[in-house]
Amino acid sequence: MRTEDGLTICVPSSVVREAEDDREATRKLGYVARAAAVFRADRLVVFPDGEGERDRGGEYVRAVLGYAATPPELRKDLWGEREELRYVGVLPPLRVPWRTGSPPNGGESTTQGLVTEVGPEGRVRVNSPLGEHPISLLVPSEMEVERGERVTIRVSSREPVRARITGKPEVGFQVVGADLSEALAGDGLAVATSRHGEELSVSRLGELVADAREADGYTVAFGAPERGLPEMLGLSPEDVRAAVADGRRVEPDPGFDLWLNTIPAQGSGVVRTEEALFATLGSLTLTE
């Protein structure tokens, strides 16, 4: 699932577990979406952490993040009215240069659709501005799509509807749900963030940037408030520290290349997930 030469961010379904209400949860997810936009992530994966969830789970998290990742003029058509989206007015603008609309010559226009169902024979059902109900479209043979992804649609006629999927949006990020091991599969440098991991230093950062460039980008996973990645994997902090000190893999291992403490001198007892996103990606996306 990892994208090539890019950035994939993984957050757990329990990421808003400490939010007092839906408004606060939505605001927190807005900061997660902002981080994905600021650091040009290609994909934002929500992986299951059922034991850590409280009032809001993966469906809620995916809906709010997916809504935030959608061009503003298409949000109503693609998402409709859902209870999870009650407080999306508090989401910060992402200011991503979306590309939709008709060309100056008045020819075929482009828009986006949200895949709601992946069916047989290469067809998917898509929410779009082209009709009141999801429309069925054929996926190009060289393309793979997942439920929840946005696709680019080229429209030749609106009445009757004549449209085709031509690819995925070139800007912005996709929001999907997947197991952590699936999200880490493939090429790229897979990083687990934890205060118990290897402390990031200036010299080590230079090595990591070079390694990531050679490995075609990063996949970076984050934990949840009061429930980090070690706990999600059934590990103790001592397990992680000992494995890192010995230079061996942390077991059980869903596919991480290294465990990294990107805030080695943290002054607070707790670093929130959205804070860790900005601190971590601000370092890892530096250029040589």
Order of alpha helices (4+ residues) and beta strands (2+ residues): beta-alpha-beta-alpha-alpha-beta-beta-beta-beta-beta-beta-alpha-beta-alpha-beta-alpha-alpha-beta-alpha
